[in-house]
Amino acid sequence: MKLMSYSLAGRETWGAVVDGGVVELAGRTGHATLADFIASPEFARRDALVAGLAADVPLSDVRYLPVIPKPEKIVCAVRNYMDHHQEVLAAGMQRELSEQPPIFLRVWRSQTPHEGPIVRPRVSESLDWEGELAVIIGKPGRDIQEAEAWNHVAGYSCYNDASVREWQFHAKQIASGKNFEATGGFGPWMVTADEIAPGRELKLETRLNGEVVQSSHTGHMIFPVPRLIAYASTIFTLVPGDVIATGTPAGVGWSKKPPRFMKPGDVVEVEIEAVGVLRNPVVAQD
């Protein structure tokens, strides 16, 4: 099942994607947000809830919202694909593989939805793309064991962990370049975990103005999803609606010679097999 958050006539809601439209479920379930629904017992009965219902409105009439508009935590993995680690080294950055997953946090205001603009801030011209698989947490937990981690996954989405590169490199901690408002594309929807076998290798492709700039698959992760969940949950309790952006493969603009970055007027797409296509135009900050 595909579940999404959206706005219609100025009202934020959520629902299930059915036949090119969306079945509104906030009113039918009494859960105001998709995160609330994921946390509820009704989430396990989602197929029965939607069975036989026709779409209330076509997708073309809604404004997409980030799949989880205000997650408590957005946990992002750093250099989690071996090919990306190698291109970073080739570009002259001195980095060693760590024994534990390097992570940082995004804030929810840094997100932008499918078809929403990624905003290049006025202080930079080095806005880079990073196509990633996003994991949405369904079952809460602390100190989750890797063997149990898949049981805590509600679903998957596409993420563009866009980076403002020179701000990322201001210090050893990279979060300043990862949290500019409206730089993290997230969408278009969440595909529930029952649709994708645990650990299935999913093709990931990022396109800039139709040109393929990243092409890989999730089997190249250094730290796979269960390891990321186990590590993050050792630090803090993971709760329904938390997002884990699992890292990007090779092909980022910063590593190219000369470097290549997104600019206003560009369109960037992240496509993940069995999930969908996240599309964002790039605009300049007002």
MIVEX-709884 format. One record per residue: y, x, z of N, C-alpha, C in turn; residue in one letter. Coordinates in steps of 0.05 Angstrom, whole numbers. Atoms other than C-alpha are relative to their C-alpha. Layout:
BEGIN
PT      n_v      n_u      n_w     ca_v     ca_u     ca_w      c_v      c_u      c_w   aa
PT        Y        X        Z        Y        X        Z        Y        X        Z    a
...
END
This chain:
BEGIN
PT      n_v      n_u      n_w     ca_v     ca_u     ca_w      c_v      c_u      c_w   aa
PT      -24       17        0        0        0        0       25       17        0    m
PT      -26      -14        0       71       22      -14       19      -16       18    k
PT      -19       13      -18      122        6       41       26       15       -3    l
PT      -26      -13        5      196       18       34       22      -14       17    m
PT      -24       10      -12      263        9       68       21       -4      -21    s
PT      -19        6       21      319      -22       28       23      -17       11    y
PT      -22       17       -7      385      -59       30        4      -21      -22    s
PT       -4       22       19      398     -126       -3       23      -17       10    l
PT      -24       15       -7      466     -160       -2       12       10       26    a
PT      -12      -12      -24      489     -111       52      -17       -1       24    g
PT       18        2      -23      430     -125       98      -23       19       -3    r
PT       22      -20        1      381      -69      114      -26      -13       10    e
PT       26       12       -7      308      -90      116      -22       18      -11    t
PT       23      -16       10      239      -66       93      -21      -19      -10    w
PT       21       17       11      178      -91       57      -21       16      -15    g
PT       22      -11       15      118      -79       13        5       -3      -30    a
PT       -4        0       29      121      -61      -61      -23      -15      -13    v
PT       20       16       13       84     -113     -102        9       -7      -28    v
PT       -5        9       28       83     -121     -178       29        4       -9    d
PT      -27       -6        9      150      -87     -191       22      -12       17    g
PT      -20       11      -19      184     -122     -133       -7        7       28    g
PT        6       -6      -28      185     -122      -58       -3      -26       15    v
PT        4       22      -19      158     -171       -7       14        7       26    v
PT      -15       -5      -25      207     -174       51      -18       -6       24    e
PT       19        4      -23      168     -164      116       14        1       27    l
PT      -13       -1      -26      220     -155      170        0      -28       13    a
PT        0       27      -11      228     -230      179      -28      -11        5    g
PT       27       11       -2      154     -245      169      -15       12       24    r
PT       14      -13      -22      132     -195      223       15        1       26    t
PT      -17       -3      -24      190     -195      271        7       29        8    g
PT       -7      -28       -4      197     -119      265       24        7      -17    h
PT      -25       -4       14      267      -99      247       -1       24      -19    a
PT        1      -24       17      249      -31      217      -28        6       -7    t
PT       27       -9        8      191        0      181      -12       17       22    l
PT       11      -16      -22      184       50      238      -11      -18       22    a
PT       10       19      -21      177       -8      287      -27      -12       -9    d
PT       25       11       10      123      -38      243      -23       20        2    f
PT       20      -21       -1       85       28      238      -11        3       28    i
PT        7       -3      -28       85       31      314      -16      -23       11    a
PT       11       24      -11       57      -39      321      -29       -4       -7    s
PT       27        6        7      -14      -67      321       -2      -13      -28    p
PT        1       14       26        4     -107      258       -2       20      -23    e
PT        2      -19       22        7      -43      217      -29        2      -10    f
PT       28       -1        8      -69      -42      217       -9      -24      -16    a
PT        7       24       14      -69     -112      188       19       -5      -24    r
PT      -20        3       21      -18      -98      133      -11      -13      -25    r
PT       11       12       24      -64     -116       76       -2      -30        2    d
PT        3       29       -5      -78     -185      106       28      -13        0    a
PT      -27       11       -2       -4     -195      119       13       -5      -28    l
PT      -13        1       27       15     -183       46      -17      -16      -20    v
PT       18       13       19      -46     -215       13       10      -27      -10    a
PT       -8       25       12      -26     -270      -35       29       -5       -2    g
PT      -29        4        1       49     -261      -27       11       12      -26    l
PT      -14       -9       23       93     -255      -88       25       15        9    a
PT      -24      -15       -6      152     -208      -90       24      -19        4    a
PT      -24       16       -5      216     -237      -61       23        7      -18    d
PT      -22      -10       16      261     -195     -104      -10       24      -17    v
PT        9      -24       16      252     -144     -161       13       25       11    p
PT      -10      -26       -9      261      -71     -145       27        7      -11    l
PT      -26       -6       14      319      -68     -194       23      -12       15    s
PT      -21       14      -14      359     -114     -148        6       12       28    d
PT       -4      -10      -27      353      -73      -84       13       28       -1    v
PT       -9      -28       -4      387      -10      -59      -19       14       19    r
PT       19      -15      -16      336       39      -34       14       13       24    y
PT       -8      -16      -23      343       69       35      -20       22        4    l
PT       21      -19       -7      309      132       61      -24      -15       12    p
PT       24       15       -9      237      111       75        2       -7       29    v
PT       -6        4      -28      250      119      149       30        7        3    i
PT      -28       -6        1      326      113      153       10       17       24    p
PT      -10      -15      -24      335      140      224      -24       10       17    k
PT       22      -10      -15      273      179      245        9       15       25    p
PT       -7      -16      -24      274      208      315        0       30       -7    e
PT        2      -28        7      253      275      285       -8        3      -29    k
PT        8       -9       27      250      306      216       -8       30        4    i
PT       10      -27       -4      207      369      224       -6       12      -27    v
PT        2      -13       27      211      417      165      -14       27        3    c
PT       15      -26        0      163      474      150       15       19      -18    a
PT      -14      -21       15      192      540      125      -21       17      -15    v
PT       17      -18       15      159      581       69      -29       -6        4    r
PT       28        9       -6       94      542       74      -18        0      -24    n
PT       17       -4       23       68      557        4        0       30       -6    y
PT        3      -29        4       41      626      -11       16        9      -24    m
PT      -14       -8       24       72      627      -81       30        1        6    d
PT      -29       -1       -7      141      611      -51        6       24       18    h
PT       -3      -24      -16      132      665        2        2       25      -17    h
PT        0      -24       18      117      715      -53       25        1      -17    q
PT      -24       -2       16      177      695      -95       24        7       18    e
PT      -21       -8      -18      222      702      -34        0       31        4    v
PT        2      -29       -2      196      773      -25        9       14      -25    l
PT       -8      -12       26      205      788      -99       30       -1       -4    a
PT      -29        3        3      277      764      -94       15       19       19    a
PT      -13      -19      -17      291      817      -41        3       -7       29    g
PT       -2        8      -28      286      779       24      -24       12       16    m
PT       21      -12      -17      247      815       79      -10      -20       19    q
PT       12       20      -17      201      764      110      -30        6        2    r
PT       28       -3       -4      132      771      140      -13      -27        6    e
PT       14       25       -7       80      716      146       -4       -1       30    l
PT        3        3      -29       78      689      217      -27      -12        6    s
PT       25       12       -9       17      670      256        2      -29        6    e
PT       -5       28       -6       48      604      274       19      -12      -21    q
PT      -17       12       20       83      554      229       30        1        7    p
PT      -29        1       -5      159      567      225       11      -27       -7    p
PT      -11       27        5      196      501      231       29       -1        8    i
PT      -27        7       -9      266      473      238        2      -30       -1    f
PT       -4       29       -1      294      403      248       24       -8      -17    l
PT      -22       13       14      337      360      203        9      -24       17    r
PT      -11       24      -12      382      304      228       -1      -22      -21    v
PT        4       22       18      375      235      198       24       -4      -19    w
PT      -23        3       18      446      235      169       -1       19      -24    r
PT        2      -19       23      425      292      123      -17      -13      -22    s
PT       18       12       20      379      244       85       16      -17      -20    q
PT      -10       18       21      393      206       21      -24      -13      -13    t
PT       24       15       10      348      153      -12       -5        6      -29    p
PT        5        1       29      315      147      -80       23      -13      -14    h
PT      -22        9       16      369      138     -132       27        4       14    e
PT      -25       -6      -13      421      156      -80        9       29       -7    g
PT       -9      -26        8      465      217      -92       -7       22       20    p
PT       -1      -25      -16      451      287      -66       28       11       -3    i
PT      -28       -8        0      520      311      -47        3       30        3    v
PT       -7      -29       -3      541      383      -61       25        2       16    r
PT      -24       -1      -17      588      400       -4       22       17      -13    p
PT      -22      -14       12      657      425      -22        1       30        7    r
PT       -1      -28       -9      644      491       15      -20       18      -14    v
PT       21      -15       13      588      513      -31       -6       -8      -28    s
PT       10        5       27      563      519     -102      -29        8       -2    e
PT       27       -9        0      493      541      -82      -20      -20       11    s
PT       18       21       -9      457      475      -73      -26        1      -15    l
PT       26       -6       12      383      487      -86      -19      -23        5    d
PT       20       20       -3      324      441      -96      -24       10       14    w
PT       25       -7      -13      260      441      -55      -18      -25        1    e
PT       17       23        0      208      389      -74      -23        3       20    g
PT       19       -2      -21      161      373      -17      -15      -27        5    e
PT       15       24       -9      107      325        8       10       -6       29    l
PT       -8        9      -27      132      285       68      -23      -15       13    a
PT       20       14      -15       83      261      121       14      -17       21    v
PT      -12       19      -20      102      200      163      -20       -5       22    i
PT       18        3      -23       72      197      233       -3      -30        6    i
PT        5       28       -7       39      131      252       -8       -3       29    g
PT       10        1      -27        3      143      318       13       21       17    k
PT      -13      -20      -16       41      177      374      -19       19       13    p
PT       17      -19      -14       15      238      409       13       26        7    g
PT       -9      -26       -9       27      302      446      -25       17        2    r
PT       22      -18        0      -18      363      441      -23      -10      -17    d
PT       20       11       19      -55      333      381      -17       23      -10    i
PT       18      -20       11     -116      373      361       -2       -3      -30    q
PT        1        0       29     -123      392      288      -22      -19      -10    e
PT       22       18        9     -189      354      283        7      -29        2    a
PT       -9       28       -3     -153      290      304       26       -6      -15    e
PT      -28        3       11      -88      301      265        2      -21      -21    a
PT       -2       20       22     -105      258      204        2      -29       11    w
PT       -2       27      -12     -112      198      251       28       -8        9    n
PT      -28        5       -8      -38      205      268       18       -4      -24    h
PT      -16        3       24      -14      199      196        1      -29      -10    v
PT       -4       28       10       15      132      173        0        0      -31    a
PT       -3       -1       29       30      154      102       15       24      -10    g
PT      -12      -23       14       63      200       52       23       -9      -18    y
PT      -23        5       18      127      204       11        8       26      -13    s
PT      -12      -24       13      168      252      -31       25        7       15    c
PT      -24      -11      -14      222      296       -1       12       22      -18    y
PT      -14      -23       12      274      341      -31       17       13       22    n
PT      -13      -14      -22      293      389       24       22       18      -10    d
PT      -20      -16       13      355      411      -13       15       18       20    a
PT      -10      -21      -18      387      474       15       27       10      -10    s
PT      -26      -13        6      459      499       17       -4       29        7    v
PT       12      -26       -5      438      571        9       17       19       16    r
PT      -15      -21      -16      495      614       35        3       -9       29    e
PT       -1       10      -28      500      569       97      -27        4       13    w
PT       27       -5      -11      425      576      106       -2       29        9    q
PT        2      -29       -6      435      652      107       22       10       19    f
PT      -21       -9      -19      493      653      157      -12       14       24    h
PT       13      -12      -24      444      671      212      -30       -1       -5    a
PT       29        1        3      369      679      223      -10      -28        2    k
PT        7       28       -1      365      606      241       13      -15      -23    q
PT       -9       10       26      370      568      176       10      -29        0    i
PT       -5       29       -1      386      497      200       27       -7      -10    a
PT      -27        7       10      460      500      182        0       -6      -29    s
PT        2        5       28      442      502      109      -18      -22       -8    g
PT       20       21        5      392      446      116        9      -27       10    k
PT       -8       25      -14      433      392      150       26      -11      -10    n
PT      -23       13       11      493      377      106       -7      -29       -7    f
PT        5       29        4      500      302       99       -8       -5      -29    e
PT        9       10       26      464      269       41      -10       23      -18    a
PT       13      -20       16      425      330       18      -30       -2        0    t
PT       29        2       -1      354      311       37      -10      -26      -12    g
PT       11       24       14      324      263      -14      -26       -8       13    g
PT       24       10      -13      270      218       16       -7      -27      -11    f
PT        7       25       12      233      165      -22      -20        3      -23    g
PT      -13       26       -2      222      122      -60      -12      -19       21    p
PT       15       17      -19      170       92      -12      -20       17       14    w
PT       23      -12      -14      113      109       35      -26      -11      -11    m
PT       27        9        7       42      106        8      -17        3       25    v
PT       15       -1      -25       -3       89       66      -24       19       -2    t
PT       20      -22        0      -54      141       87      -27       -8      -11    a
PT       26        9       10     -114       98       68       -2        3      -31    d
PT        0       -2       30      -94      107       -6       -6       29       -9    e
PT        3      -28        7     -101      183       -4      -19       14       19    i
PT       20      -12      -18     -161      220       23       12       24       15    a
PT      -10      -22      -15     -145      269       79       -5       27      -13    p
PT        3      -26       11     -133      338       52       -1        1      -31    g
PT        1        0       30     -133      316      -22       23       17      -11    r
PT      -20      -17       13      -97      367      -65       17      -18      -19    e
PT      -18       17       15      -37      331      -95       19       17      -17    l
PT      -18      -14       17        1      357     -155       29       -6        8    k
PT      -28        3       -7       75      368     -140       17       13      -22    l
PT      -17      -10       22      128      376     -194       29       -8        6    e
PT      -28        5       -2      203      382     -189       13        5      -28    t
PT      -14       -2       26      247      371     -251       30       -2        4    r
PT      -29        0        1      320      387     -262        9       -8      -28    l
PT       -9       10       27      350      346     -319      -24       -1      -19    n
PT       24        2       16      279      336     -344      -16       25       -3    g
PT       14      -26        2      260      410     -342      -16        5       25    e
PT       17       -6      -23      202      428     -298        8       27       13    v
PT       -8      -24      -14      226      478     -246      -20        8       22    v
PT       21       -6      -19      169      473     -195      -25      -15       -9    q
PT       25       13        7       96      458     -210      -22       14       17    s
PT       20      -12      -18       42      468     -157      -17      -23       10    s
PT       14       21      -13       -4      429     -112       -2        6       30    h
PT       -1       -2      -29      -10      417      -37      -23       17       11    t
PT       21      -18       -9      -74      459      -33       10       28        5    g
PT      -11      -27       -4      -29      521      -34       15        3       26    h
PT      -14       -3      -26        0      507       35      -13       22       16    m
PT       10      -20      -18       -6      564       83      -10      -13       26    i
PT        7       16      -24       -7      517      143       -4      -28       -9    f
PT        5       27        9      -40      452      123       10      -21       19    p
PT      -11       22      -16      -19      384      149      -10       -1       29    v
PT        9        1      -28      -65      383      210       11       22       18    p
PT      -11      -22      -16      -39      451      232       29       -6        7    r
PT      -28        6       -5       34      428      225        2      -22       22    l
PT        0       21      -20       19      365      266       -7       11       27    i
PT        9      -11      -26      -18      403      320       22       18       12    a
PT      -21      -18      -11       37      455      326       24      -15        9    y
PT      -23       15       -7       95      407      326       -4      -17       25    a
PT        6       17      -23       61      361      377       -4       16       25    s
PT        1      -17      -24       52      419      424       28        3       12    t
PT      -28       -3       -9      128      423      428       11      -26       11    i
PT      -11       26       -8      145      350      432      -19      -22       -9    f
PT       16       23        8      112      282      428        9      -10      -27    t
PT       -5       13       26      107      257      357       -2      -30        3    l
PT       -1       29       -3      125      184      351        0      -13      -27    v
PT        1       13       26      116      132      296       27        1      -14    p
PT      -25       -3       16      167      143      241       10       28       -2    g
PT       -7      -29        3      174      218      253       -9        9      -27    d
PT        5      -10       27      175      256      188       -6       30        1    v
PT        5      -29        3      143      324      172        2        6      -29    i
PT       -3      -10       28      169      356      108      -16       27       -1    a
PT       21      -20       -3      112      404       93        5       26      -15    t
PT       -7      -25       13      148      459       54       -1       -2      -30    g
PT       -3        2       29      162      475      -19      -15       23      -14    t
PT       12      -21       15      125      515      -72       20       18      -14    p
PT      -17      -18       15      152      570     -117       16      -16      -21    a
PT      -17       12       21      207      555     -167       27       -8        9    g
PT      -27        7       -9      269      547     -125       21       15      -16    v
PT      -21      -12       17      335      563     -159       10       27       11    g
PT      -11      -25      -12      356      618     -110      -15       24       -9    w
PT       17      -23        6      298      663     -131        2        8      -30    s
PT       -2       -5       29      314      659     -206       20       22       -5    k
PT      -19      -22        7      350      716     -241       12       -7      -27    k
PT      -17        4      -24      405      697     -245       -7      -25       15    p
PT        6       25      -16      402      644     -190       11      -24      -15    p
PT       -7       25       13      407      573     -214        1      -22       22    r
PT       -3       20      -21      433      516     -171        7      -28      -13    f
PT       -7       27        9      444      441     -176       31       -3        0    m
PT      -29        4        2      513      419     -198        5      -30       -5    k
PT       -6       28        5      549      352     -203       -6       -8      -29    p
PT        8       10       26      522      311     -261      -30        5       -6    g
PT       29       -5        3      451      338     -254      -16      -24       12    d
PT       19       19      -12      391      294     -239      -25       16        7    v
PT       24      -14       -9      334      321     -198      -22      -20        8    v
PT       23       18       -6      265      290     -192      -22       16       14    e
PT       24      -11      -13      207      305     -146      -23      -20       -4    v
PT       23       17        5      141      276     -168      -25       11       14    e
PT       25       -8      -13       78      278     -126      -22      -20       -8    i
PT       23       16        9       11      254     -151       -8      -20       21    e
PT        9       22      -17      -11      187     -121       21      -10       19    a
PT      -22        9      -18       56      179      -86       22      -13      -17    v
PT      -21       11       16      111      170     -137       21       20       -9    g
PT      -21      -17        9      176      198     -164       26       -6       16    v
PT      -25        2      -14      238      211     -122       22       11      -19    l
PT      -21       -8       19      301      214     -166       27       -2       14    r
PT      -27        0      -12      371      234     -144       20       13      -19    n
PT      -22      -13       14      435      246     -182       15       19       19    p
PT      -15      -19      -17      477      304     -157       30       -5       -5    v
PT      -29        5        1      551      292     -141       14       20       17    v
PT      -17      -17      -17      608      331     -111       10      -15       24    a
PT      -12       13      -23      633      316      -42       28       -8       -5    q
PT      -27       10        5      695      274      -44       20       17       15    d
END
